[in-house]
């Protein structure tokens, strides 16, 4: 292979790379937009779920990581897991956890929440939208153990009545508990 041929092959490989990345990224675009949960709502959500020692908190659509970080730092959860499709948000959440001094007790996954194994979670937090909550509900009920708590900022679960509803900063917050099967 001549130098010219090698250079041309390298250029073709680089030219093809963005197209293949775009195709993979387009395979699963986020279903919601990123809107951070205000701190008073974060505190209310974690308080309503009675998060404490021994809890493993999963935040689906974790954005900048604020809920997971607060769960371990302020409420004493044993571990927190943030699940987020956006790689930029995952990097931001990891940096926020490092700055908060909780990096050893949290993890942030760039992952589709529908592909996430929720069985270890004792608490799941959501700020996803009505449609997403309804799509996610069968997965939550199938994978979470009896007694697991689910808290949603802003959006209910259709005909599944919440155990508790609060208005915090003019925003509804809903709590459910998984019943024994």
Number of C-alpha atoms within 10 A of each C-alpha: 7 7 8 9 10 11 12 12 13 12 12 11 11 11 11 11 11 11 11 11 11 10 10 11 13 10 8 10 11 13 12 12 11 15 11 14 19 14 13 10 21 21 17 17 26 26 14 19 22 13 22 17 13 11 21 23 32 28 27 23 27 29 28 25 28 20 28 33 30 20 30 23 19 13 17 15 24 17 22 28 25 29 24 24 21 19 14 12 19 23 17 15 26 21 15 17 24 14 10 13 12 19 18 10 17 25 20 26 19 17 17 16 18 13 9 13 12 22 12 15 22 23 26 24 25 24 25 21 17 15 14 15 18 16 12 15 13 10 16 21 17 12 15 22 19 13 13 24 24 26 27 24 25 19 20 24 20 12 7 10 12 17 9 13 17 16 13 17 10 9 12 15 24 24 22 23 20 17 12 9 7
